[in-house]
Amino acid sequence: MRNFVYVLTALLAPVSSMFAQGQLATVTSTAPFQLRGATIATGQGVPSWPVMPGDAIKAGSAPVAISFAGGSTITLDPGSSARIAISGETPSFVLESGTARYTLSALSAVKLNDPASPPKITGVYTAGKTASWWTTGRTVLVLGGAAAAAGLAFGISAAVSGGAAVSVR
């Protein structure tokens, strides 16, 4: 029995290593697109599709959103195509044609390659935090509004309490 377990373990070990490099990202779109050369029809109850190393993606008539682990996203514009690979342990995005936009959660989250000429991939790196609504200009606006409200309240209070006392019998 022990020999059977050893043989089974030896046979199954390569299988588990084959699946070690699995899904790199997920892809979603509102219109049909191509993944691995097959046309994917959207709206059939499957919200996203897995992207594996070496997969080719071609957007149809609508943008295609590619979401990576850690929150990084790349959006292929309609008619654009790209290939997803892996470089070491880092996903790699190669724009083959068209345009794409990206938002990275970390500089090393996804390796971006753009062989298209001229470069047509644009995006931002958020330095580990999302863009904030609270800016210096908005702080001044809020403080100015608070001061105006306080002044208005003081004026109303002075106007109301400045009259003659009225007694109720």
N, C-alpha and C positions, 0 to 999 in steps of 0.2 A: 504494500500500500504506500509506503514511504517513497519508493522509487516512482510510482505513478504520480505522486504529488510533485516530485522534482522534475519529471519529464513535462508535466502539464505547465509548471511554472516556466520552464525553459521555452516552451512553445508560445506561451502567452506574453512573455516579456517584450518581444519585438512589436506585438500588436499594440500594447499600451504606449510604447514610444512613438509609434506612427501617429497616434491621436494626440500626442503631447502638444504639437503645434496645431491647435484647432482654430477656432473662430477668432479673428482679429477685430472685427467690427460688425455692425449691422447696417443694413441699407433700407431706406424707405422712400417712397415716392407716391404722388397722387395720380400718376399716369403710368402706363406700361413702360418698362425699361428692360435692358438686357443685362443678365448676370451669368457669367461663364458661357456666353454665347446663346443662352436660352432666353426667350422673351418671357418676362414675368408679368402676369396680369394682376393688377392691384385690385383691392376691394373685395377679395374673396375670403375675408376673415383672418388673413395673415397680415399683421401690421408691419412686420419687418422681416428681413431675410438675412441669414448669416453670411459673412464675407470671410473667406479662407485665404491663406497665402497663395498668391498667383492668380487670384480672380480678376477678371476683366469686367468693368462696369461701363455701360453706355446708357446715358440718359435719353429718354424719349422726348415727348413734347412738354414735359414738366421737369423741374429740378429734381435731383436725387440727393438725399441727405445721407451721408455716411457718418455714423456715430461710433467713436472708439471708446474703449474702456478709459475711465478717468475724466470723461467729459469733453474731449476734443471732438470737433465736428468739421467735416469738409462737405461743401455743397457743390455738386456738378451742375452747371447750367444746362438747359435743354440742348440736346444734340452733342454734348461733350462726352469724352471717353477717358477712362483712367484704368490703371492697374494697381492692385494692392499686393504688396509683397512684405517680406520680413527681412530686416537687416539686423542680425544678432537676435536680440529680444525686442527690438523696436519695430513697430509697423512702419512701412514705407509706402508713400503715395506717389505715383508717377502719373502726371497729366499727359495723356497721349495726344489729345486734340481738344479744342474748345477752351472754355474758361472754367475756373473753379474759385471758390472763396473758402477760407478756413478760419476757425477760431481754435486756438490751442490752449489747453489747460496748463501746459508746461512746455518749455522750449524743446525738451527731449521727448515729448509724448509721441510725436509722429515725425518721421523723416520725410521732408518734402523735396521731391525732384521734379523739375520742369524741363523736359527736353523740347517742348513746343517753343517756337521762335516767332516773335518775341515772347518773353515770359508773360503768361496770362493767368497766373495764380496770385491772388491777393488775400490778405487776411490780417488778423491781429493775434497777438499773444497777450493774455490777460494777466500775466505775472502771478498766477495762483489765486486771483480774486476777480470777482466780476466787476464790471464798470459800475461806478456809484452815481446815484442821482444827486447826492449831497456834494455840491461844489462851493467854492468861495463866493461866487456870485449869488447863488441861491441862499447862502447863509446871510449875506447882507440883506437880501430881499425879505427873508423871514424876520430878521431882527428889526428892520425898518417897519415892517407890517405890525410887529408886536408893539413897537414904540408908538405908532400911529393909533393902534387900538387902545393902548393905555391912555394916551392923550385924549382921545375921544371919550373914553369912560370917565376920566377926570372932569372933562368939560360938562358932560351930562350930569354927573353927580353934583357939581357946583351949581348948575342951573336949577336942578330939582330942589336942592336943599337951601338955596338962596332966597326963597320966597317967605311970606309971612306964615306963622304957625296957625294951623287950623285946629280948632277943638271940636270934638264930636260929642254931642250930648245924647 
